[in-house]
Amino acid sequence: MTGSFRRTGGRRMRGQSSVVGVVLMVAAVVVVAGTTYVYLGDTAENLHEPSLASVSAEKRVIDFGDAGDCDGTDAELAVDVTLTTYQQADEVYVLVRDEGGKRTKTVWENPTSATVGETKTLANEGTGDDRVDVDIGGSDDWAYCPGDDATFEFYSRYDGQTTLLQRVDL
């Protein structure tokens, strides 16, 4: 007899190669599924929820009178930032970028829903009625004058992840 059947001891051996193929396919699927589970299981443990906060920021001019640090003018630039929504965040901070480099300052540390609507002024040290909540100059008297180029980027941090909230160019 010819063809795909073989006689052995009076029995026909039908489908032997089919059974081996199915067993190999099942084994391959089990290996791929196990590998995928291990990979995704490790990835899922490293996922974090993003911070859920938002801010509204705008620049303005503060007249410091004779105390201003800008040559030829008493005006300095400031940024007013308001926490507009909050659900979760460990910190809201500003990253200031200019030709001198970059530096960060905390605006709200451990904000709560009670701080929603709160506005803070970011500027060099204020005098008189112009209150400054976050001194962006620090001990360097780093003032921003009309015409200066700088970018204020507001970020929130939660559970090790950072989210850009808003960017303001001076």
C-alpha positions in Angstrom: 0.0 0.0 0.0 1.3 3.5 -0.8 0.4 6.9 0.5 0.4 8.4 4.0 -0.7 5.3 5.9 1.7 2.7 7.3 0.8 -0.7 8.5 2.4 -1.9 11.7 1.4 -5.1 13.3 -1.9 -5.1 11.6 -3.0 -1.6 12.7 -3.0 1.6 10.7 -1.3 4.6 12.3 -3.5 7.5 11.2 -2.8 11.1 12.2 0.3 10.6 14.2 2.0 13.7 12.7 -1.2 15.7 13.4 -1.1 14.8 17.1 2.6 15.8 17.4 1.9 19.1 15.6 -1.0 19.9 18.0 1.1 19.1 21.1 3.9 21.3 19.8 1.5 24.2 19.0 0.0 24.0 22.5 3.4 24.0 24.1 4.4 27.0 22.1 1.3 28.9 23.1 1.9 28.1 26.7 5.5 29.4 26.5 4.4 32.6 24.8 1.5 33.2 27.2 3.8 32.6 30.2 6.5 35.0 28.9 3.8 37.7 28.2 2.3 37.3 31.7 5.7 37.7 33.3 6.6 40.7 31.2 3.2 42.5 31.7 3.1 41.6 35.4 6.4 43.4 35.9 5.2 46.3 33.9 2.0 46.7 35.7 3.8 46.9 39.1 5.8 49.9 37.8 2.7 51.8 36.6 1.8 54.9 38.6 -1.2 57.1 38.4 -0.4 60.6 37.1 -0.7 63.7 39.1 -4.1 65.3 38.7 -3.7 69.0 39.2 -3.8 72.1 36.9 -2.7 75.7 37.2 -3.4 79.0 35.5 -0.4 81.3 35.1 0.1 84.7 33.6 2.8 87.3 33.7 2.5 90.8 35.0 4.6 93.8 35.8 5.4 94.9 39.4 6.6 98.4 40.0 9.2 98.2 42.8 10.0 101.9 42.8 13.6 102.6 43.7 14.0 99.1 44.9 13.8 97.5 41.4 16.8 95.5 40.1 16.3 96.5 36.5 18.4 99.2 35.0 16.5 102.2 33.7 13.1 101.1 35.0 11.5 100.3 38.3 9.4 97.5 36.8 10.1 93.8 37.2 8.3 90.9 35.7 6.4 88.5 37.8 4.2 85.4 37.2 1.0 84.9 39.1 0.0 81.2 39.3 -3.3 79.8 40.6 -4.0 76.2 41.5 -7.2 75.7 39.5 -7.9 72.0 40.1 -6.4 69.4 42.4 -7.1 65.7 42.9 -3.6 64.3 43.7 -0.1 65.7 43.7 2.8 65.6 46.0 4.2 68.9 44.8 3.7 71.6 42.3 6.9 73.4 41.2 8.2 75.7 38.6 11.2 75.2 36.4 12.6 78.5 35.2 14.7 78.5 32.0 16.7 81.5 30.8 20.0 82.3 29.2 21.7 81.7 32.6 20.5 78.1 32.9 17.6 76.6 34.8 16.5 76.3 38.4 13.5 74.9 40.2 11.4 76.3 43.0 8.6 74.7 44.9 5.2 76.5 44.5 3.0 74.1 46.5 4.3 71.3 48.6 1.7 68.7 49.5 -1.2 70.7 48.1 -4.7 69.8 49.2 -8.2 70.6 47.8 -8.2 73.6 50.3 -5.4 75.2 48.2 -7.5 75.2 45.0 -8.1 78.8 44.0 -5.0 80.0 45.8 -2.8 82.4 43.8 0.9 82.8 44.4 3.2 85.5 42.9 6.6 84.4 41.6 9.1 87.2 41.4 12.3 88.5 42.9 12.0 89.8 46.5 9.0 92.1 46.8 8.6 95.3 48.7 5.6 97.3 49.8 2.2 96.0 48.7 3.6 93.6 46.1 3.8 90.3 47.9 6.1 87.6 46.6 5.2 84.1 47.6 8.0 82.3 45.7 11.3 84.1 45.4 12.6 83.1 42.0 15.7 85.2 42.5 16.8 83.5 45.7 20.0 84.9 47.2 21.2 85.9 43.8 18.7 88.8 43.3 17.8 87.3 40.0 15.1 89.7 38.7 13.4 89.5 35.3 13.1 92.8 33.5 10.9 93.9 30.7 12.4 92.5 27.5 14.2 89.5 29.2 13.6 86.1 27.8 12.7 83.3 30.2 10.3 80.4 30.3 8.3 79.3 33.4 7.3 75.7 33.2 4.9 74.5 35.9 5.0 70.8 36.8 3.2 68.5 39.3 4.8 65.5 40.8 2.9 62.5 42.2 4.3 59.1 43.2 7.6 59.7 41.3 6.0 60.8 38.0 6.1 64.4 36.7 3.5 66.1 34.6 3.9 69.4 32.7 0.9 71.6 33.6 1.6 74.9 31.9 4.3 77.0 30.2 4.6 80.8 30.3 7.1 82.7 28.3 8.2 86.2 29.5 
